[in-house]
Amino acid sequence: MLRTPSLLTLICLTAACAGAPGEEYPKLVPLDSLLSDAPLTPSPAPALEARADALRARADALRRVDVVDATDLGAQ
């Protein structure tokens, strides 16, 4: 009695793991190439450095902003 629900559950779980029809599997590569310290091509460093510089400039601009309180405006 317990075998039928267990078998049905196993079949459903196996079917849920299947990919979409026509989808290709990722290419397999040797593990040594993944673990090597070789530089990436193309190097992502210039784009990352430009993004970091833009974020630093934005942070500096936010630090320079003076907040004016409404009570300070009435005193002037």
C-alpha positions in Angstrom: 0.0 0.0 0.0 2.8 2.4 0.8 4.8 1.4 -2.3 2.3 3.0 -4.8 2.5 6.6 -3.3 6.2 6.4 -2.9 6.7 5.2 -6.5 4.4 7.9 -7.8 6.2 10.6 -5.8 9.6 9.3 -7.1 8.4 9.5 -10.7 7.0 13.0 -10.3 10.2 14.2 -8.7 12.3 12.7 -11.5 10.1 14.3 -14.1 10.4 17.7 -12.4 14.2 17.5 -12.8 14.0 17.3 -16.5 14.9 20.5 -18.5 12.8 22.1 -21.2 12.7 20.3 -24.5 15.4 21.4 -26.9 17.6 22.8 -24.1 21.2 21.8 -24.4 23.3 20.7 -21.5 26.2 22.9 -20.4 29.6 22.0 -21.8 31.8 19.9 -19.5 35.3 21.3 -18.9 38.2 19.8 -17.0 38.3 20.7 -13.3 41.9 21.9 -13.6 40.9 24.7 -15.9 38.3 25.9 -13.4 40.7 25.9 -10.5 43.7 27.5 -12.3 44.9 31.0 -11.5 45.1 32.0 -15.1 43.7 35.4 -15.9 40.2 35.6 -17.4 39.9 36.6 -21.0 38.7 39.2 -21.6 39.7 40.7 -18.3 36.7 42.1 -16.3 39.0 44.4 -14.3 38.6 47.6 -16.4 34.8 47.5 -16.2 34.9 46.7 -12.5 37.3 49.5 -11.8 35.2 52.0 -13.7 32.1 50.9 -11.8 34.0 51.2 -8.5 35.2 54.7 -9.4 31.7 55.7 -10.3 30.4 54.4 -7.0 33.2 56.3 -5.1 32.3 59.5 -6.9 28.7 59.1 -6.1 29.5 58.4 -2.4 31.7 61.6 -2.3 28.8 63.6 -3.8 26.4 62.3 -1.2 28.9 63.1 1.6 29.1 66.8 0.4 25.3 67.4 0.5 24.3 69.6 3.4 20.9 68.9 4.9 19.0 72.0 5.7 16.5 71.8 8.5 13.1 73.6 8.1 13.8 75.5 11.4 17.1 76.8 10.0 15.2 78.3 7.0 13.0 80.3 9.3 16.0 81.9 11.1 17.4 83.4 7.9 
